[in-house]
Amino acid sequence: MARDTEKRRAELRERLIDIAEAQIQEHGSASLRARALAEEAGCAVGAIYNVFTDMPGLQLAVNGRTFARLGARVTDAVAERADAPPVERLILMAKGYLAFAVENPKLWRALFEVEMTSDSEVPEWYMRDLSQLFAIIAGPLSELDPNATEDEIELRTRALFSSVHGIVLLGLERRISGVPIPRMESMIDYLLRSFASGN
């Protein structure tokens, strides 16, 4: 009996994540509403909160899937160029990041719309997924400066991620300081080559 209950709970969890993911993909994370989700899932509103603590918890679950897809896209971007110089691999990764954001703008934005800070209680799996994404970037950075400490590589990884993310965010949101997509690629190229030449 307990096993059946757990199975139904797991099935409902996956169904809710599927529905929420489709909703975010189409309308953005602000569109998530418990009543509409419950109606589409064929469950009571209260059943959602038996599976997820709150709506941000459901969005985090969707973000977990998005992180995995983003990480795969960034990794795939360099798969055929694994022997390329470190800076070339960083550029390919950054352009893979840009391509994912362009193709999945609302899911990509949702990654950064859940209210979390370094002081928040963040699920362990979420931090693990974020760390895996940073580790992909850290590899080539370590090659650029083999004498750098682990702390220095972590700081540079976050600095590069923040820089590329800023270029992509400003461009996709059409801010006055942003640029169109073709120029974003040029900016990313310039940024990463300038960074590499300084090491």
ROTI-754972 format. One record per atom (N, C-alpha, C): residue number from 1; residue in one letter; chain; atom name; x, y, z. Coordinates in steps of 0.1 Angstrom, whole numbers, plus 5000, padded with zeros to 4 digits. Layout:
N
k,r,c,a,x,y,z
NUM,a,A,CA,X,Y,Z $
...
***
This chain:
199
k,r,c,a,x,y,z
1,m,A,N,5008,4988,5000 $
1,m,A,CA,5000,5000,5000 $
1,m,A,C,5009,5013,5000 $
2,a,A,N,5019,5013,5009 $
2,a,A,CA,5028,5024,5010 $
2,a,A,C,5035,5026,4997 $
3,r,A,N,5039,5014,4991 $
3,r,A,CA,5046,5015,4978 $
3,r,A,C,5038,5021,4967 $
4,d,A,N,5025,5017,4967 $
4,d,A,CA,5015,5023,4957 $
4,d,A,C,5014,5038,4959 $
5,t,A,N,5013,5042,4972 $
5,t,A,CA,5012,5057,4975 $
5,t,A,C,5025,5064,4970 $
6,e,A,N,5036,5059,4972 $
6,e,A,CA,5049,5065,4968 $
6,e,A,C,5050,5065,4952 $
7,k,A,N,5045,5055,4946 $
7,k,A,CA,5045,5054,4931 $
7,k,A,C,5036,5065,4926 $
8,r,A,N,5024,5067,4931 $
8,r,A,CA,5015,5077,4927 $
8,r,A,C,5020,5091,4929 $
9,r,A,N,5027,5092,4941 $
9,r,A,CA,5033,5105,4944 $
9,r,A,C,5044,5109,4934 $
10,a,A,N,5052,5099,4931 $
10,a,A,CA,5063,5101,4921 $
10,a,A,C,5058,5104,4907 $
11,e,A,N,5047,5097,4903 $
11,e,A,CA,5041,5100,4890 $
11,e,A,C,5035,5114,4890 $
12,l,A,N,5028,5118,4901 $
12,l,A,CA,5023,5131,4901 $
12,l,A,C,5034,5142,4901 $
13,r,A,N,5045,5139,4907 $
13,r,A,CA,5056,5149,4907 $
13,r,A,C,5061,5151,4893 $
14,e,A,N,5063,5140,4886 $
14,e,A,CA,5068,5141,4872 $
14,e,A,C,5058,5148,4863 $
15,r,A,N,5045,5145,4865 $
15,r,A,CA,5035,5151,4857 $
15,r,A,C,5034,5166,4859 $
16,l,A,N,5035,5170,4872 $
16,l,A,CA,5035,5184,4875 $
16,l,A,C,5048,5192,4870 $
17,i,A,N,5059,5185,4870 $
17,i,A,CA,5071,5191,4864 $
17,i,A,C,5069,5193,4849 $
18,d,A,N,5064,5182,4843 $
18,d,A,CA,5062,5183,4828 $
18,d,A,C,5053,5195,4825 $
19,i,A,N,5042,5196,4832 $
19,i,A,CA,5032,5207,4829 $
19,i,A,C,5038,5220,4832 $
20,a,A,N,5045,5222,4844 $
20,a,A,CA,5051,5234,4847 $
20,a,A,C,5062,5238,4837 $
21,e,A,N,5070,5228,4832 $
21,e,A,CA,5080,5231,4823 $
21,e,A,C,5074,5237,4810 $
22,a,A,N,5063,5230,4805 $
22,a,A,CA,5056,5235,4793 $
22,a,A,C,5051,5249,4795 $
23,q,A,N,5045,5251,4807 $
23,q,A,CA,5040,5265,4810 $
23,q,A,C,5051,5275,4810 $
24,i,A,N,5062,5272,4816 $
24,i,A,CA,5073,5282,4816 $
24,i,A,C,5078,5284,4802 $
25,q,A,N,5080,5274,4795 $
25,q,A,CA,5085,5275,4781 $
25,q,A,C,5076,5284,4773 $
26,e,A,N,5063,5283,4775 $
26,e,A,CA,5054,5291,4767 $
26,e,A,C,5052,5305,4772 $
27,h,A,N,5050,5306,4786 $
27,h,A,CA,5046,5319,4791 $
27,h,A,C,5055,5325,4802 $
28,g,A,N,5066,5318,4806 $
28,g,A,CA,5075,5323,4816 $
28,g,A,C,5071,5318,4830 $
29,s,A,N,5080,5320,4839 $
29,s,A,CA,5078,5314,4853 $
29,s,A,C,5067,5322,4861 $
30,a,A,N,5065,5335,4857 $
30,a,A,CA,5055,5342,4865 $
30,a,A,C,5041,5337,4862 $
31,s,A,N,5039,5329,4852 $
31,s,A,CA,5026,5324,4848 $
31,s,A,C,5022,5312,4856 $
32,l,A,N,5031,5306,4864 $
32,l,A,CA,5027,5294,4871 $
32,l,A,C,5017,5297,4882 $
33,r,A,N,5006,5290,4882 $
33,r,A,CA,4995,5291,4891 $
33,r,A,C,4991,5277,4896 $
34,a,A,N,4990,5275,4909 $
34,a,A,CA,4987,5262,4915 $
34,a,A,C,4974,5257,4910 $
35,r,A,N,4964,5265,4909 $
35,r,A,CA,4950,5260,4905 $
35,r,A,C,4950,5255,4891 $
36,a,A,N,4957,5263,4882 $
36,a,A,CA,4957,5259,4868 $
36,a,A,C,4966,5246,4866 $
37,l,A,N,4976,5245,4874 $
37,l,A,CA,4985,5233,4873 $
37,l,A,C,4977,5221,4878 $
38,a,A,N,4970,5222,4889 $
38,a,A,CA,4962,5211,4894 $
38,a,A,C,4951,5207,4885 $
39,e,A,N,4945,5216,4878 $
39,e,A,CA,4934,5213,4869 $
39,e,A,C,4940,5205,4857 $
40,e,A,N,4951,5209,4852 $
40,e,A,CA,4957,5202,4841 $
40,e,A,C,4962,5188,4845 $
41,a,A,N,4967,5187,4857 $
41,a,A,CA,4973,5175,4862 $
41,a,A,C,4962,5165,4867 $
42,g,A,N,4950,5170,4868 $
42,g,A,CA,4939,5162,4873 $
42,g,A,C,4940,5159,4888 $
43,c,A,N,4944,5168,4896 $
43,c,A,CA,4946,5166,4910 $
43,c,A,C,4940,5178,4918 $
44,a,A,N,4939,5177,4931 $
44,a,A,CA,4935,5188,4939 $
44,a,A,C,4947,5197,4941 $
45,v,A,N,4944,5210,4944 $
45,v,A,CA,4955,5220,4946 $
45,v,A,C,4964,5215,4958 $
46,g,A,N,4957,5210,4968 $
46,g,A,CA,4965,5205,4980 $
46,g,A,C,4975,5194,4976 $
47,a,A,N,4972,5186,4966 $
47,a,A,CA,4981,5175,4962 $
47,a,A,C,4994,5180,4957 $
48,i,A,N,4994,5192,4952 $
48,i,A,CA,5007,5198,4947 $
48,i,A,C,5016,5200,4959 $
49,y,A,N,5010,5205,4970 $
49,y,A,CA,5018,5208,4982 $
49,y,A,C,5021,5195,4990 $
50,n,A,N,5016,5184,4986 $
50,n,A,CA,5020,5171,4992 $
50,n,A,C,5033,5166,4985 $
51,v,A,N,5035,5172,4973 $
51,v,A,CA,5047,5168,4965 $
51,v,A,C,5058,5178,4966 $
52,f,A,N,5054,5191,4965 $
52,f,A,CA,5064,5202,4966 $
52,f,A,C,5060,5211,4978 $
53,t,A,N,5070,5216,4985 $
53,t,A,CA,5068,5224,4996 $
53,t,A,C,5060,5237,4993 $
54,d,A,N,5064,5242,4981 $
54,d,A,CA,5057,5255,4976 $
54,d,A,C,5060,5256,4961 $
55,m,A,N,5055,5266,4955 $
55,m,A,CA,5056,5268,4941 $
55,m,A,C,5071,5270,4936 $
56,p,A,N,5078,5278,4944 $
56,p,A,CA,5093,5279,4941 $
56,p,A,C,5100,5265,4940 $
57,g,A,N,5095,5256,4949 $
57,g,A,CA,5101,5242,4949 $
57,g,A,C,5098,5235,4936 $
58,l,A,N,5086,5237,4930 $
58,l,A,CA,5083,5232,4917 $
58,l,A,C,5091,5238,4906 $
59,q,A,N,5093,5251,4907 $
59,q,A,CA,5101,5258,4897 $
59,q,A,C,5115,5253,4898 $
60,l,A,N,5120,5251,4910 $
60,l,A,CA,5134,5245,4911 $
60,l,A,C,5135,5232,4904 $
61,a,A,N,5125,5224,4905 $
61,a,A,CA,5125,5211,4899 $
61,a,A,C,5126,5212,4884 $
62,v,A,N,5118,5222,4878 $
62,v,A,CA,5119,5225,4864 $
62,v,A,C,5133,5230,4861 $
63,n,A,N,5138,5239,4869 $
63,n,A,CA,5152,5244,4867 $
63,n,A,C,5162,5233,4867 $
64,g,A,N,5160,5223,4875 $
64,g,A,CA,5170,5212,4875 $
64,g,A,C,5171,5205,4861 $
65,r,A,N,5160,5203,4855 $
65,r,A,CA,5160,5198,4841 $
65,r,A,C,5167,5207,4832 $
66,t,A,N,5164,5220,4833 $
66,t,A,CA,5169,5230,4824 $
66,t,A,C,5184,5231,4826 $
67,f,A,N,5189,5230,4838 $
67,f,A,CA,5204,5230,4841 $
67,f,A,C,5210,5218,4834 $
68,a,A,N,5204,5207,4834 $
68,a,A,CA,5209,5195,4828 $
68,a,A,C,5210,5197,4813 $
69,r,A,N,5200,5202,4807 $
69,r,A,CA,5200,5205,4792 $
69,r,A,C,5210,5215,4789 $
70,l,A,N,5211,5226,4797 $
70,l,A,CA,5221,5236,4794 $
70,l,A,C,5235,5231,4795 $
71,g,A,N,5238,5223,4806 $
71,g,A,CA,5251,5217,4807 $
71,g,A,C,5254,5208,4795 $
72,a,A,N,5245,5200,4790 $
72,a,A,CA,5247,5191,4779 $
72,a,A,C,5250,5200,4766 $
73,r,A,N,5243,5211,4765 $
73,r,A,CA,5245,5219,4753 $
73,r,A,C,5259,5225,4753 $
74,v,A,N,5263,5230,4765 $
74,v,A,CA,5277,5236,4766 $
74,v,A,C,5287,5225,4764 $
75,t,A,N,5285,5213,4769 $
75,t,A,CA,5295,5202,4767 $
75,t,A,C,5295,5198,4752 $
76,d,A,N,5283,5197,4746 $
76,d,A,CA,5282,5193,4732 $
76,d,A,C,5289,5203,4723 $
77,a,A,N,5289,5215,4727 $
77,a,A,CA,5295,5226,4719 $
77,a,A,C,5310,5224,4717 $
78,v,A,N,5317,5217,4726 $
78,v,A,CA,5331,5214,4724 $
78,v,A,C,5334,5200,4722 $
79,a,A,N,5324,5191,4721 $
79,a,A,CA,5327,5177,4720 $
79,a,A,C,5335,5173,4708 $
80,e,A,N,5333,5180,4697 $
80,e,A,CA,5341,5177,4685 $
80,e,A,C,5354,5185,4684 $
81,r,A,N,5356,5193,4693 $
81,r,A,CA,5368,5202,4694 $
81,r,A,C,5376,5200,4707 $
82,a,A,N,5375,5188,4712 $
82,a,A,CA,5381,5186,4726 $
82,a,A,C,5396,5189,4726 $
83,d,A,N,5403,5188,4714 $
83,d,A,CA,5417,5191,4713 $
83,d,A,C,5420,5205,4710 $
84,a,A,N,5410,5214,4709 $
84,a,A,CA,5413,5228,4705 $
84,a,A,C,5419,5235,4717 $
85,p,A,N,5426,5246,4715 $
85,p,A,CA,5432,5254,4726 $
85,p,A,C,5422,5258,4736 $
86,p,A,N,5426,5260,4748 $
86,p,A,CA,5416,5263,4759 $
86,p,A,C,5407,5275,4756 $
87,v,A,N,5412,5286,4750 $
87,v,A,CA,5404,5298,4748 $
87,v,A,C,5394,5295,4737 $
88,e,A,N,5397,5286,4727 $
88,e,A,CA,5388,5283,4717 $
88,e,A,C,5376,5275,4723 $
89,r,A,N,5379,5266,4732 $
89,r,A,CA,5369,5258,4738 $
89,r,A,C,5360,5267,4747 $
90,l,A,N,5366,5276,4754 $
90,l,A,CA,5358,5286,4762 $
90,l,A,C,5348,5293,4753 $
91,i,A,N,5353,5298,4741 $
91,i,A,CA,5344,5305,4732 $
91,i,A,C,5333,5296,4727 $
92,l,A,N,5336,5284,4724 $
92,l,A,CA,5326,5274,4719 $
92,l,A,C,5315,5272,4730 $
93,m,A,N,5320,5271,4742 $
93,m,A,CA,5311,5269,4754 $
93,m,A,C,5302,5281,4755 $
94,a,A,N,5308,5293,4755 $
94,a,A,CA,5300,5305,4757 $
94,a,A,C,5289,5306,4745 $
95,k,A,N,5293,5303,4733 $
95,k,A,CA,5284,5304,4722 $
95,k,A,C,5273,5293,4723 $
96,g,A,N,5276,5281,4729 $
96,g,A,CA,5266,5271,4732 $
96,g,A,C,5256,5276,4743 $
97,y,A,N,5262,5284,4752 $
97,y,A,CA,5253,5290,4763 $
97,y,A,C,5244,5300,4756 $
98,l,A,N,5249,5308,4748 $
98,l,A,CA,5241,5318,4741 $
98,l,A,C,5230,5311,4732 $
99,a,A,N,5234,5301,4725 $
99,a,A,CA,5224,5294,4716 $
99,a,A,C,5213,5288,4724 $
100,f,A,N,5216,5282,4736 $
100,f,A,CA,5206,5276,4744 $
100,f,A,C,5196,5287,4749 $
101,a,A,N,5202,5299,4753 $
101,a,A,CA,5193,5310,4758 $
101,a,A,C,5184,5315,4747 $
102,v,A,N,5190,5316,4735 $
102,v,A,CA,5182,5321,4724 $
102,v,A,C,5170,5311,4720 $
103,e,A,N,5173,5298,4721 $
103,e,A,CA,5163,5288,4717 $
103,e,A,C,5153,5286,4729 $
104,n,A,N,5157,5288,4741 $
104,n,A,CA,5148,5285,4752 $
104,n,A,C,5148,5298,4762 $
105,p,A,N,5144,5309,4757 $
105,p,A,CA,5145,5321,4765 $
105,p,A,C,5138,5321,4778 $
106,k,A,N,5126,5316,4778 $
106,k,A,CA,5118,5317,4791 $
106,k,A,C,5123,5306,4801 $
107,l,A,N,5127,5294,4797 $
107,l,A,CA,5132,5284,4806 $
107,l,A,C,5146,5289,4811 $
108,w,A,N,5154,5295,4802 $
108,w,A,CA,5167,5300,4806 $
108,w,A,C,5165,5311,4816 $
109,r,A,N,5156,5321,4814 $
109,r,A,CA,5154,5331,4824 $
109,r,A,C,5149,5326,4837 $
110,a,A,N,5141,5315,4837 $
110,a,A,CA,5136,5310,4849 $
110,a,A,C,5147,5305,4858 $
111,l,A,N,5158,5301,4853 $
111,l,A,CA,5170,5296,4861 $
111,l,A,C,5174,5307,4871 $
112,f,A,N,5172,5320,4867 $
112,f,A,CA,5176,5331,4876 $
112,f,A,C,5165,5339,4882 $
113,e,A,N,5153,5333,4881 $
113,e,A,CA,5141,5341,4886 $
113,e,A,C,5136,5335,4900 $
114,v,A,N,5141,5324,4904 $
114,v,A,CA,5138,5319,4917 $
114,v,A,C,5146,5327,4927 $
115,e,A,N,5139,5332,4937 $
115,e,A,CA,5146,5340,4947 $
115,e,A,C,5155,5332,4956 $
116,m,A,N,5168,5333,4952 $
116,m,A,CA,5178,5326,4960 $
116,m,A,C,5191,5334,4961 $
117,t,A,N,5197,5334,4972 $
117,t,A,CA,5210,5341,4973 $
117,t,A,C,5220,5331,4980 $
118,s,A,N,5232,5336,4981 $
118,s,A,CA,5242,5327,4988 $
118,s,A,C,5238,5324,5002 $
119,d,A,N,5229,5332,5008 $
119,d,A,CA,5225,5330,5022 $
119,d,A,C,5213,5321,5023 $
120,s,A,N,5206,5318,5011 $
120,s,A,CA,5194,5310,5011 $
120,s,A,C,5197,5295,5014 $
121,e,A,N,5187,5288,5018 $
121,e,A,CA,5188,5274,5019 $
121,e,A,C,5185,5268,5006 $
122,v,A,N,5195,5264,4999 $
122,v,A,CA,5194,5259,4985 $
122,v,A,C,5195,5244,4985 $
123,p,A,N,5186,5237,4978 $
123,p,A,CA,5188,5222,4977 $
123,p,A,C,5201,5218,4973 $
124,e,A,N,5206,5207,4979 $
124,e,A,CA,5219,5202,4976 $
124,e,A,C,5221,5198,4961 $
125,w,A,N,5210,5192,4955 $
125,w,A,CA,5211,5188,4941 $
125,w,A,C,5212,5201,4932 $
126,y,A,N,5207,5212,4936 $
126,y,A,CA,5207,5224,4928 $
126,y,A,C,5221,5230,4927 $
127,m,A,N,5228,5230,4939 $
127,m,A,CA,5241,5234,4940 $
127,m,A,C,5251,5225,4933 $
128,r,A,N,5248,5212,4933 $
128,r,A,CA,5256,5202,4926 $
128,r,A,C,5255,5205,4911 $
129,d,A,N,5243,5207,4906 $
129,d,A,CA,5241,5210,4891 $
129,d,A,C,5248,5223,4887 $
130,l,A,N,5248,5233,4896 $
130,l,A,CA,5254,5246,4893 $
130,l,A,C,5269,5243,4893 $
131,s,A,N,5274,5236,4902 $
131,s,A,CA,5289,5233,4903 $
131,s,A,C,5293,5225,4891 $
132,q,A,N,5285,5216,4886 $
132,q,A,CA,5289,5209,4874 $
132,q,A,C,5290,5218,4862 $
133,l,A,N,5281,5228,4861 $
133,l,A,CA,5282,5237,4850 $
133,l,A,C,5295,5245,4851 $
134,f,A,N,5298,5250,4863 $
134,f,A,CA,5311,5258,4865 $
134,f,A,C,5323,5249,4863 $
135,a,A,N,5322,5236,4866 $
135,a,A,CA,5334,5227,4864 $
135,a,A,C,5337,5226,4849 $
136,i,A,N,5327,5227,4841 $
136,i,A,CA,5330,5226,4826 $
136,i,A,C,5338,5238,4822 $
137,i,A,N,5335,5250,4828 $
137,i,A,CA,5342,5262,4824 $
137,i,A,C,5356,5262,4831 $
138,a,A,N,5357,5256,4843 $
138,a,A,CA,5370,5257,4850 $
138,a,A,C,5381,5249,4843 $
139,g,A,N,5377,5238,4836 $
139,g,A,CA,5388,5230,4830 $
139,g,A,C,5397,5237,4821 $
140,p,A,N,5392,5244,4810 $
140,p,A,CA,5401,5252,4802 $
140,p,A,C,5408,5263,4809 $
141,l,A,N,5401,5269,4819 $
141,l,A,CA,5408,5280,4827 $
141,l,A,C,5420,5275,4834 $
142,s,A,N,5419,5263,4839 $
142,s,A,CA,5431,5257,4846 $
142,s,A,C,5442,5255,4836 $
143,e,A,N,5439,5251,4824 $
143,e,A,CA,5449,5249,4814 $
143,e,A,C,5456,5262,4810 $
144,l,A,N,5448,5273,4810 $
144,l,A,CA,5454,5286,4806 $
144,l,A,C,5464,5291,4817 $
145,d,A,N,5462,5287,4829 $
145,d,A,CA,5471,5291,4840 $
145,d,A,C,5473,5279,4850 $
146,p,A,N,5482,5270,4846 $
146,p,A,CA,5484,5258,4855 $
146,p,A,C,5488,5261,4869 $
147,n,A,N,5494,5273,4871 $
147,n,A,CA,5499,5277,4884 $
147,n,A,C,5488,5283,4893 $
148,a,A,N,5476,5286,4887 $
148,a,A,CA,5466,5292,4895 $
148,a,A,C,5461,5283,4906 $
149,t,A,N,5457,5288,4917 $
149,t,A,CA,5452,5280,4928 $
149,t,A,C,5437,5277,4925 $
150,e,A,N,5432,5267,4933 $
150,e,A,CA,5418,5263,4931 $
150,e,A,C,5408,5275,4934 $
151,d,A,N,5412,5283,4944 $
151,d,A,CA,5403,5295,4947 $
151,d,A,C,5404,5305,4935 $
152,e,A,N,5416,5307,4929 $
152,e,A,CA,5417,5316,4918 $
152,e,A,C,5409,5311,4906 $
153,i,A,N,5409,5299,4903 $
153,i,A,CA,5402,5293,4892 $
153,i,A,C,5387,5295,4895 $
154,e,A,N,5383,5292,4907 $
154,e,A,CA,5368,5294,4910 $
154,e,A,C,5364,5308,4908 $
155,l,A,N,5372,5318,4912 $
155,l,A,CA,5369,5332,4911 $
155,l,A,C,5368,5336,4896 $
156,r,A,N,5378,5331,4888 $
156,r,A,CA,5378,5334,4874 $
156,r,A,C,5366,5327,4866 $
157,t,A,N,5363,5315,4871 $
157,t,A,CA,5351,5308,4865 $
157,t,A,C,5339,5317,4867 $
158,r,A,N,5336,5321,4879 $
158,r,A,CA,5324,5329,4882 $
158,r,A,C,5325,5343,4875 $
159,a,A,N,5337,5348,4874 $
159,a,A,CA,5338,5361,4867 $
159,a,A,C,5335,5360,4852 $
160,l,A,N,5340,5349,4846 $
160,l,A,CA,5337,5347,4831 $
160,l,A,C,5322,5344,4829 $
161,f,A,N,5317,5335,4838 $
161,f,A,CA,5303,5332,4836 $
161,f,A,C,5294,5344,4838 $
162,s,A,N,5297,5352,4848 $
162,s,A,CA,5289,5365,4850 $
162,s,A,C,5290,5374,4838 $
163,s,A,N,5302,5375,4832 $
163,s,A,CA,5304,5384,4821 $
163,s,A,C,5296,5379,4809 $
164,v,A,N,5298,5366,4805 $
164,v,A,CA,5290,5361,4794 $
164,v,A,C,5275,5361,4796 $
165,h,A,N,5271,5358,4808 $
165,h,A,CA,5257,5359,4812 $
165,h,A,C,5252,5373,4810 $
166,g,A,N,5259,5383,4814 $
166,g,A,CA,5255,5397,4813 $
166,g,A,C,5253,5401,4799 $
167,i,A,N,5263,5397,4790 $
167,i,A,CA,5262,5400,4776 $
167,i,A,C,5249,5394,4770 $
168,v,A,N,5246,5381,4773 $
168,v,A,CA,5235,5374,4768 $
168,v,A,C,5222,5380,4774 $
169,l,A,N,5221,5383,4787 $
169,l,A,CA,5209,5389,4793 $
169,l,A,C,5206,5402,4787 $
170,l,A,N,5216,5411,4786 $
170,l,A,CA,5213,5425,4781 $
170,l,A,C,5209,5424,4767 $
171,g,A,N,5215,5415,4759 $
171,g,A,CA,5211,5414,4745 $
171,g,A,C,5197,5409,4743 $
172,l,A,N,5194,5398,4750 $
172,l,A,CA,5181,5391,4748 $
172,l,A,C,5169,5400,4754 $
173,e,A,N,5172,5408,4764 $
173,e,A,CA,5162,5417,4769 $
173,e,A,C,5161,5430,4762 $
174,r,A,N,5169,5431,4752 $
174,r,A,CA,5170,5443,4743 $
174,r,A,C,5172,5456,4751 $
175,r,A,N,5180,5455,4761 $
175,r,A,CA,5184,5467,4769 $
175,r,A,C,5192,5476,4760 $
176,i,A,N,5192,5489,4764 $
176,i,A,CA,5199,5499,4755 $
176,i,A,C,5214,5496,4755 $
177,s,A,N,5219,5490,4766 $
177,s,A,CA,5233,5487,4766 $
177,s,A,C,5236,5473,4759 $
178,g,A,N,5226,5466,4755 $
178,g,A,CA,5228,5453,4749 $
178,g,A,C,5230,5454,4734 $
179,v,A,N,5233,5443,4727 $
179,v,A,CA,5236,5443,4713 $
179,v,A,C,5228,5431,4707 $
180,p,A,N,5226,5432,4693 $
180,p,A,CA,5219,5420,4687 $
180,p,A,C,5228,5408,4687 $
181,i,A,N,5221,5396,4685 $
181,i,A,CA,5228,5383,4687 $
181,i,A,C,5241,5382,4679 $
182,p,A,N,5242,5386,4666 $
182,p,A,CA,5255,5384,4659 $
182,p,A,C,5266,5392,4666 $
183,r,A,N,5263,5404,4671 $
183,r,A,CA,5273,5412,4678 $
183,r,A,C,5276,5406,4692 $
184,m,A,N,5266,5399,4698 $
184,m,A,CA,5269,5392,4711 $
184,m,A,C,5280,5382,4709 $
185,e,A,N,5280,5375,4698 $
185,e,A,CA,5290,5365,4695 $
185,e,A,C,5304,5371,4694 $
186,s,A,N,5304,5383,4687 $
186,s,A,CA,5317,5390,4686 $
186,s,A,C,5322,5395,4700 $
187,m,A,N,5312,5400,4708 $
187,m,A,CA,5316,5405,4721 $
187,m,A,C,5322,5394,4730 $
188,i,A,N,5315,5382,4729 $
188,i,A,CA,5320,5370,4737 $
188,i,A,C,5334,5366,4732 $
189,d,A,N,5336,5366,4719 $
189,d,A,CA,5349,5363,4713 $
189,d,A,C,5359,5372,4719 $
190,y,A,N,5356,5385,4718 $
190,y,A,CA,5366,5396,4722 $
190,y,A,C,5369,5394,4737 $
191,l,A,N,5358,5392,4745 $
191,l,A,CA,5360,5391,4760 $
191,l,A,C,5369,5380,4763 $
192,l,A,N,5366,5368,4758 $
192,l,A,CA,5374,5356,4761 $
192,l,A,C,5388,5356,4756 $
193,r,A,N,5390,5362,4744 $
193,r,A,CA,5404,5363,4739 $
193,r,A,C,5412,5373,4747 $
194,s,A,N,5406,5384,4751 $
194,s,A,CA,5412,5394,4759 $
194,s,A,C,5416,5388,4773 $
195,f,A,N,5407,5380,4779 $
195,f,A,CA,5409,5374,4791 $
195,f,A,C,5421,5364,4790 $
196,a,A,N,5421,5356,4780 $
196,a,A,CA,5432,5346,4778 $
196,a,A,C,5445,5353,4776 $
197,s,A,N,5446,5364,4769 $
197,s,A,CA,5458,5370,4766 $
197,s,A,C,5464,5377,4779 $
198,g,A,N,5456,5379,4789 $
198,g,A,CA,5460,5385,4801 $
198,g,A,C,5466,5375,4811 $
199,n,A,N,5465,5361,4808 $
199,n,A,CA,5469,5351,4817 $
199,n,A,C,5484,5348,4814 $
***
